[in-house]
Amino acid sequence: MTNALATSGLFGDLFRDPEIAAEFAAPAFIGRMCAFEAAWTRALAAAGAVAPADAEAALAAIGGFPAEPGAFAAASLRDGLPVPAFVTALRSGLAPGVAAAIHTGATSQDVIDTAMVLTLLAVAAHLERRLRSLGECIDDLSRRFGGRPLTARTRMQAALPATADLRLGAWRRPVADHLARLGGLRAEIGRAQIGGAVGLRDAPAGRAAGVAEAAARELGLALGPVWHADRSAMVAFGHWLTLVAGTAGKIGQDVALMAQQGVDEIALAGGGGSSAMPHKQNPVAAECMVALARFVAAQQGLLAQAMVHEQERSGTAWALEWLTLPAMAEAAGAALAHGLRLLGSVERLGAPG
């Protein structure tokens, strides 16, 4: 759900991430829906389910389809999703044989879920790059300041003398862990959803398995069992986003505490101003990282409820994914973007003096 206050521009990019948001925006998502339909048409033709000439004409129609953001708004309000109107629009004005080369044997869930998979894989690539950059920033801080004295604190109380590397190591390890998890996560999420009307994967008759395998291969995805009602992969992706955002939040919380007057264990270039107290330099990026981490964690609790996916298809649980995953991904992306800016602004790390 769009938070108009946070994303209207009034707060700039504090709580939004244009790069991640663009992956979920209508033009990109419609493009991935078209990619599914094109792969499906090619698979139908390869299996002999449609005539080659009809498939070529269908592919031309799909390739020239305009990704207009508002084209399916009214139809989605009626149908609960854009795919029925999308398929009707793709087939509009085509000869019967050509129209039959589009979508026949597939269903709305195949289109939406596979487009979502492609979207999440694109999001993962963006976040992977940022995580690697964040790790490099931490390594740079370790080279510059790692040996400086810093008081270790437990339960927010001074504990024992240590060095900055103790805290930097606590930031670096989970970043590396999240990158290491990506291989398994990509394998889990990177499966085409091809199940047909109720998950039997039985169309087109006599050719279903071959068509499904060819379509998945065309999209660069694996093909496992039908996962119509098993939302484990989507929830797993949300869990990874929660971990990523949480690590950013941990860094932000530490920096905010280290920057307190009287502690002064970090010096940052810049800093946010106050309308009433001009002497202050508020650690705005650090604060945003904490807020975004807590937001993502709260959304994961809602996303997990999509696991209760009644019978063979749920309109309710399905919609929870559309409400939560884009917001979680954008918030996690914004948290990492703040982290890169924050760590890049460090001028001193460790005890003053």
Phi and psi in degrees as a GROMACS rama.xvg file:
@    title "Ramachandran Plot"
@    xaxis  label "Phi"
@    yaxis  label "Psi"
@TYPE xy
-72.7482  129.602  THR-2
-94.8071  101.406  ASN-3
-61.5611  -36.0389  ALA-4
-65.5243  -43.0035  LEU-5
-75.9716  -29.0049  ALA-6
-110.238  3.56779  THR-7
-75.6136  -15.0955  SER-8
108.531  -17.1957  GLY-9
-59.8488  -37.3273  LEU-10
-101.953  16.1081  PHE-11
60.086  -136.651  GLY-12
-104.13  26.8661  ASP-13
-58.6055  -43.0859  LEU-14
-123.535  20.2752  PHE-15
-137.578  164.767  ARG-16
-141.895  98.5468  ASP-17
-57.2154  -36.9697  PRO-18
-65.0136  -44.6765  GLU-19
-71.556  -41.66  ILE-20
-58.4991  -36.4469  ALA-21
-63.0223  -28.7877  ALA-22
-68.3448  -27.9473  GLU-23
-97.3473  -7.45468  PHE-24
-66.9219  158.271  ALA-25
-54.5024  -45.4841  ALA-26
-58.1235  -45.1254  PRO-27
-68.0812  -41.782  ALA-28
-69.1563  -40.7976  PHE-29
-62.5909  -38.7795  ILE-30
-58.592  -37.861  GLY-31
-76.4317  -31.2295  ARG-32
-62.902  -41.5369  MET-33
-64.2732  -37.5128  CYS-34
-61.6145  -40.5853  ALA-35
-61.8224  -48.4025  PHE-36
-63.0303  -38.7682  GLU-37
-65.3312  -42.7591  ALA-38
-63.0747  -38.86  ALA-39
-66.422  -42.617  TRP-40
-62.7998  -44.6234  THR-41
-62.1481  -38.3306  ARG-42
-67.598  -39.542  ALA-43
-60.6933  -42.7918  LEU-44
-66.7948  -42.8497  ALA-45
-62.6967  -30.5745  ALA-46
-86.1408  -3.67196  ALA-47
78.9206  15.841  GLY-48
-80.3987  -22.0458  ALA-49
-135.892  156.411  VAL-50
-69.5347  142.02  ALA-51
-54.9037  -40.206  PRO-52
-65.9783  -39.3582  ALA-53
-64.9973  -40.6074  ASP-54
-63.0866  -41.8541  ALA-55
-62.212  -42.4714  GLU-56
-66.3863  -38.1253  ALA-57
-65.072  -41.8999  ALA-58
-64.2329  -35.182  LEU-59
-64.7014  -40.7162  ALA-60
-65.5588  -42.4431  ALA-61
-65.2776  -44.0093  ILE-62
-64.3288  -27.7471  GLY-63
-97.7786  10.6309  GLY-64
-74.2707  130.707  PHE-65
-78.9646  136.082  PRO-66
-92.7024  75.3502  ALA-67
-90.5881  121.168  GLU-68
-55.8641  -39.7693  PRO-69
-95.5399  9.29346  GLY-70
-63.9671  -29.123  ALA-71
-117.307  14.4765  PHE-72
-60.5856  -49.5993  ALA-73
-65.9319  -39.8888  ALA-74
-66.9196  -37.0217  ALA-75
-65.9989  -36.434  SER-76
-60.9364  -34.4869  LEU-77
-80.3262  -46.6482  ARG-78
-95.0417  -14.2138  ASP-79
88.7576  -4.43137  GLY-80
-168.919  162.939  LEU-81
-86.9953  -8.29554  PRO-82
-65.4379  -44.6335  VAL-83
-55.5761  -44.6873  PRO-84
-69.8417  -34.757  ALA-85
-61.0566  -47.1808  PHE-86
-65.7053  -41.7019  VAL-87
-58.4499  -42.2606  THR-88
-67.2571  -39.127  ALA-89
-61.2259  -38.8716  LEU-90
-85.4392  -9.96827  ARG-91
-58.999  127.878  SER-92
79.3692  1.65982  GLY-93
-90.0232  151.419  LEU-94
-61.495  153.436  ALA-95
-53.0723  -43.664  PRO-96
-65.2809  -37.0872  GLY-97
-69.6722  -44.1934  VAL-98
-59.9318  -37.9204  ALA-99
-69.4902  -16.4798  ALA-100
-82.325  -0.632396  ALA-101
-112.967  119.201  ILE-102
75.523  -12.6341  HIS-103
-59.2582  122.575  THR-104
96.2118  -12.35  GLY-105
-100.564  175.331  ALA-106
-140.619  171.181  THR-107
-57.0992  -40.0882  SER-108
-66.2452  -35.5471  GLN-109
-58.0674  -43.1312  ASP-110
-68.5779  -53.0215  VAL-111
-65.1587  -47.9221  ILE-112
-65.7295  -41.4106  ASP-113
-68.9127  -38.4619  THR-114
-62.4518  -37.8583  ALA-115
-66.187  -40.7894  MET-116
-58.4252  -47.87  VAL-117
-61.0798  -37.2905  LEU-118
-65.7525  -46.1903  THR-119
-65.0489  -34.4547  LEU-120
-65.906  -38.1405  LEU-121
-66.0371  -41.508  ALA-122
-61.6023  -43.0263  VAL-123
-59.5308  -36.6606  ALA-124
-64.945  -42.1345  ALA-125
-61.0113  -47.2204  HIS-126
-70.0533  -32.4286  LEU-127
-61.364  -45.0442  GLU-128
-60.1229  -41.438  ARG-129
-69.9289  -38.7074  ARG-130
-62.1152  -41.8948  LEU-131
-62.814  -41.9983  ARG-132
-65.0345  -37.6002  SER-133
-63.9401  -42.961  LEU-134
-60.141  -39.3104  GLY-135
-66.3149  -37.4602  GLU-136
-62.7326  -42.7393  CYS-137
-64.5649  -41.9263  ILE-138
-61.2626  -39.3195  ASP-139
-63.6783  -42.4544  ASP-140
-62.7733  -36.7322  LEU-141
-64.5673  -41.5389  SER-142
-64.399  -38.1722  ARG-143
-81.7105  -38.2629  ARG-144
-131.103  1.32636  PHE-145
-57.5886  -32.0345  GLY-146
-87.4579  -0.850826  GLY-147
-72.927  147.697  ARG-148
-67.4894  145.32  PRO-149
-154.458  135.953  LEU-150
-80.2593  120.17  THR-151
-69.3131  140.691  ALA-152
-127.292  133.414  ARG-153
-122.099  134.64  THR-154
53.9125  35.8061  ARG-155
64.9318  20.0548  MET-156
-118.645  147.097  GLN-157
-57.443  131.454  ALA-158
-113.644  -85.1893  ALA-159
-136.082  157.432  LEU-160
-64.7292  144.199  PRO-161
-151.966  -165.371  ALA-162
-124.324  168.118  THR-163
-60.537  -27.7096  ALA-164
-61.5152  -27.7287  ASP-165
-59.391  -48.3624  LEU-166
-73.8851  -38.8704  ARG-167
-62.1551  -36.8534  LEU-168
-64.0348  -35.718  GLY-169
-68.987  -23.8982  ALA-170
-81.1427  -39.9869  TRP-171
-72.5749  -40.2913  ARG-172
-59.2949  -48.913  ARG-173
-66.5272  -30.0796  PRO-174
-59.9041  -46.2169  VAL-175
-62.9857  -39.3507  ALA-176
-63.2285  -42.6642  ASP-177
-65.2272  -36.914  HIS-178
-66.0824  -40.3794  LEU-179
-65.4902  -31.2867  ALA-180
-71.1472  -19.1343  ARG-181
-62.456  -35.4737  LEU-182
-59.2178  -49.1373  GLY-183
-66.3993  -37.0434  GLY-184
-65.8346  -42.2521  LEU-185
-61.696  -39.5498  ARG-186
-65.3273  -37.0888  ALA-187
-72.1706  -42.6144  GLU-188
-85.1956  -24.4245  ILE-189
-83.1436  50.0458  GLY-190
-121.083  130.041  ARG-191
-63.7179  143.661  ALA-192
-96.7474  106.452  GLN-193
-134.536  101.251  ILE-194
-132.842  -9.8549  GLY-195
72.9817  -161.462  GLY-196
-58.9409  -43.8049  ALA-197
-129.082  9.21473  VAL-198
97.8405  11.4013  GLY-199
-83.3428  -16.6655  LEU-200
47.0867  59.5624  ARG-201
-123.349  14.4732  ASP-202
-132.044  143.536  ALA-203
-70.9862  146.181  PRO-204
-54.1908  129.674  ALA-205
81.1166  -10.3235  GLY-206
-128.54  6.06573  ARG-207
-59.3246  -47.3112  ALA-208
-62.4623  -44.8927  ALA-209
-65.6509  -39.9247  GLY-210
-65.3045  -44.7201  VAL-211
-61.8539  -44.0877  ALA-212
-64.0756  -42.3701  GLU-213
-67.1688  -39.348  ALA-214
-66.0553  -44.5702  ALA-215
-61.4023  -44.2001  ALA-216
-61.1231  -42.2948  ARG-217
-58.6203  -34.3294  GLU-218
-87.5625  -2.0002  LEU-219
74.4117  24.9066  GLY-220
-115.236  159.761  LEU-221
-82.1516  166.984  ALA-222
-130.166  107.528  LEU-223
-107.936  -159.49  GLY-224
-62.4759  156.865  PRO-225
-60.6521  132.514  VAL-226
-119.72  30.7724  TRP-227
-41.5039  -53.1225  HIS-228
-107.446  3.7792  ALA-229
-106.111  104.94  ASP-230
-98.5837  22.9471  ARG-231
-57.7632  -42.2107  SER-232
-65.5597  -39.4432  ALA-233
-65.5559  -41.8224  MET-234
-67.8534  -35.6207  VAL-235
-63.8961  -38.4505  ALA-236
-65.2115  -41.8351  PHE-237
-61.237  -37.848  GLY-238
-62.7114  -42.8805  HIS-239
-62.7836  -41.5473  TRP-240
-59.9285  -39.0124  LEU-241
-63.6828  -41.1913  THR-242
-65.3855  -44.7256  LEU-243
-61.8275  -49.8373  VAL-244
-64.0818  -37.3027  ALA-245
-63.4411  -39.2666  GLY-246
-64.9147  -41.7562  THR-247
-61.1999  -40.5371  ALA-248
-63.9967  -38.6876  GLY-249
-60.1966  -45.8101  LYS-250
-61.8106  -46.6971  ILE-251
-60.606  -41.3318  GLY-252
-65.3597  -42.6046  GLN-253
-61.0927  -45.3996  ASP-254
-63.53  -42.328  VAL-255
-59.8764  -40.041  ALA-256
-71.5571  -39.8683  LEU-257
-66.2021  -27.3972  MET-258
-84.308  -5.44041  ALA-259
-59.7091  139.742  GLN-260
-62.1136  132.545  GLN-261
100.029  -25.7409  GLY-262
-97.3387  -57.7071  VAL-263
53.7153  42.4579  ASP-264
-90.7064  2.43656  GLU-265
-149.477  144.498  ILE-266
-122.698  128.798  ALA-267
-116.619  140.788  LEU-268
-74.307  138.163  ALA-269
79.3933  -146.388  GLY-270
124.723  153.123  GLY-271
-82.8247  144.296  GLY-272
-91.8453  168.583  GLY-273
-118.793  142.235  SER-274
-72.9267  -20.9294  SER-275
-112.676  -23.1877  ALA-276
-129.445  88.827  MET-277
-65.6694  -14.0875  PRO-278
-76.6559  -11.5911  HIS-279
-84.0393  148.914  LYS-280
-128.446  94.5717  GLN-281
-76.0055  135.456  ASN-282
-78.9257  72.9442  PRO-283
-60.8035  -47.4038  VAL-284
-59.5144  -42.168  ALA-285
-62.3696  -43.013  ALA-286
-62.4223  -41.8616  GLU-287
-63.9907  -38.5985  CYS-288
-60.5254  -39.7154  MET-289
-67.0699  -46.3576  VAL-290
-62.0201  -43.2937  ALA-291
-66.4741  -39.2834  LEU-292
-61.561  -42.0084  ALA-293
-69.3687  -35.7999  ARG-294
-62.5256  -47.668  PHE-295
-62.3549  -42.0888  VAL-296
-59.9924  -40.3292  ALA-297
-66.3319  -39.3718  ALA-298
-66.6855  -30.8279  GLN-299
-62.7418  -33.9626  GLN-300
-62.622  -37.3628  GLY-301
-71.9206  -43.6351  LEU-302
-59.0706  -38.0362  LEU-303
-60.5018  -24.2437  ALA-304
-70.5039  -13.6977  GLN-305
-67.7579  -14.7528  ALA-306
-63.562  -26.44  MET-307
-83.7769  78.8781  VAL-308
-107.822  97.4274  HIS-309
-66.3922  135.433  GLU-310
52.6316  -135.001  GLN-311
-91.326  -13.3585  GLU-312
-165.747  135.078  ARG-313
-119.062  125.275  SER-314
-73.1352  -35.2992  GLY-315
-71.8814  -55.635  THR-316
-63.2868  -37.4569  ALA-317
-59.3675  -45.9368  TRP-318
-63.6251  -29.954  ALA-319
-59.4619  -36.3913  LEU-320
-65.2066  -40.8938  GLU-321
-67.6744  -30.4914  TRP-322
-76.6295  -36.4251  LEU-323
-98.3581  -45.8164  THR-324
-59.8199  -45.687  LEU-325
-61.3496  -41.7197  PRO-326
-65.2533  -39.9801  ALA-327
-65.8423  -43.5926  MET-328
-64.5586  -42.745  ALA-329
-67.1067  -40.1109  GLU-330
-66.2634  -41.1721  ALA-331
-63.5255  -41.0507  ALA-332
-63.0112  -42.5237  GLY-333
-64.3945  -38.1942  ALA-334
-62.3763  -42.0636  ALA-335
-68.2132  -38.852  LEU-336
-61.2925  -43.2571  ALA-337
-62.1163  -39.6709  HIS-338
-61.5124  -40.7768  GLY-339
-64.8672  -42.703  LEU-340
-66.0903  -41.419  ARG-341
-63.2309  -51.5687  LEU-342
-68.5894  -28.8883  LEU-343
-70.9973  -13.2578  GLY-344
-98.3461  1.50045  SER-345
-71.4705  123.923  VAL-346
-103.468  -24.401  GLU-347
-154.243  141.404  ARG-348
-137.219  128.45  LEU-349
119.962  178.671  GLY-350
-61.3175  143.125  ALA-351
-67.0274  156.502  PRO-352
